[in-house]
């Protein structure tokens, strides 16, 4: 078995990821994504828990109009299920599968939990405004040279650099 | 021609493809080290630029691949999903995501990847993301103004900047390479030692050189579509091109005969076409002869395609483009639509008839001049069906 800390050469990994993205566009005409699956998940949950609410709220109606059928039967939901499988397989091979709350030794688990949930909340919200996240908007947008995608990419990384200083205690 | 969905790969099979692509996606992300927040935020603090290396290498690879596939006519770039540009929500959404990144340590794709190998912080991040989407959905009336403001359409970055596609690709690539070199230096400074894996070796130089040579030769050649269009406007080229011809009489006969092995392609303007269109004809532009829809149209076996325009020269141009795209069985209508009008639709019996053959021809034309306008009129009532065009793929998040 490989040593635990060994990761793939980043340029090789990037090249493979780029080829995968290219193949994805070639086959399906669309790029990779992730946050869209979260959106499908939320819509599906709301529609089944509170169908009445979903049927009189603007957002869910707009979603239903754009996406016919069961929200969970979407391309991105299947793709993200694949990500779970693929990442798990990779973790197994490289001996990295372990239940663990990872955080910097300088912060407590509670701090990490709060930060992770807030960070997730912000990312979830931002990905809706940005019409996609790092995968769907930034990476795939760059591949097809979309102005919107590239601007979102610049904003994500620019924003992260701008705010990084204020949250350095979480990581350093 | 690609994309393969929905014609070659159906929508159901596409979901299986999604699963397989997802598996590869997850595997690569995890192998690259994207399953730990410590590595992911490293680039914002200067100690680990793995994310930047993987991200830019992937983006550049895919971008050059997409351009090259489009360039060589393998992929119809008009059918692939291009993210729309809503300038304000792209900027504000991006900034919020950036904040989420340094606070949470993940982005959605990487959080799924990390959760898969048991990172509890990643699972919490995912739960938070669901909540974030839910807040957006519930507060949509408040966000909608921002969400839909500043719509620029679906532009490409090189168009927005007023550059050529190839020039933009070169700029991006140079930018990425400079970023790779600079961040390696920053990393070394912050960590006090260089990363032995990343010391450039000769193999990298070799690979980089090969890629540069290939892409330069490829992009220096004119783009295929505009090249063909240019040649098709060249008189010398057209003069030496001798397509198959169909006479007005044969065309009229086959229309009256309701010949199913005949497909009329009309290259006149939309207005001309609306005013008068022959039964079963399709209105096209020269550009329509490229791309996936053309491949579909011309895929019918044993069909004669008759190209129609006001003059024969314009028909010849279209036929030339069709031939360059590999489409056969194309005929041009002798003397063009103008000739067809004169000989058939507006036929007047000449006072002088030279011989028997002419007499027969005129007799036929006289009949056709009554029948064809009737068929045209009948057809006009029927032509309400919409044109079936391949739709752009839907994507995004």
Interface residues (C-beta under 8 A of the other chain):
Chain A: X7 X8 X9 X10 X11 X13 X14 X15 X16 X17 X18 X19 X20 X21 X22 X23 X24 X25 X26 X27 X28 X29 X30 X31 X32 X33 X34 X35 X36 X37 X38 X39 X41 X42 X43 X45 X46 X57 X58 X59 X60 X73 X75 X76 X78 X79 X80 X81 X82 X83 X84 X85 X86 X87 X88 X89 X90 X91 X94 X96 X97 X98 X99 X100 X101 X102 X103 X104 X112 X113 X115 X116 X117 X118 X119 X120 X121 X122 X123 X124 X125 X126 X127 X128 X129 X130 X131 X132 X133 X134 X135 X136 X137 X138 X139 X140 X141 X142 X143 X144 X145 X146 X147 X148 X149 X150 X151 X152 X153 X154 X155 X156 X157 X158 X159 X160 X161 X162 X163 X164 X167 X168 X170 X171 X172
Chain B: X2 X3 X4 X5 X9 X14 X15 X16 X17 X18 X19 X20 X21 X22 X23 X24 X25 X26 X27 X28 X29 X30 X31 X32 X33 X35 X36 X37 X38 X39 X41 X44 X45 X50 X53 X54 X55 X56 X57 X58 X59 X60 X61 X62 X63 X65 X66 X67 X69 X74 X75 X79 X80 X81 X82 X83 X84 X85 X86 X87 X89 X90 X91 X92 X93 X94 X95 X96 X97 X98 X99 X100 X101 X102 X103 X104 X105 X106 X107 X108 X109 X110 X111 X112 X113 X114 X115 X116 X117 X118 X119 X120 X121 X122 X124 X125 X126 X127 X128 X129 X130 X131 X132 X133 X134 X135 X136 X137 X138 X140 X141 X143 X144 X146 X147 X152 X154 X155 X156 X157 X158 X159 X160 X165 X168 X169 X172 X180 X197 X198 X204 X392 X393 X394 X395 X396 X397
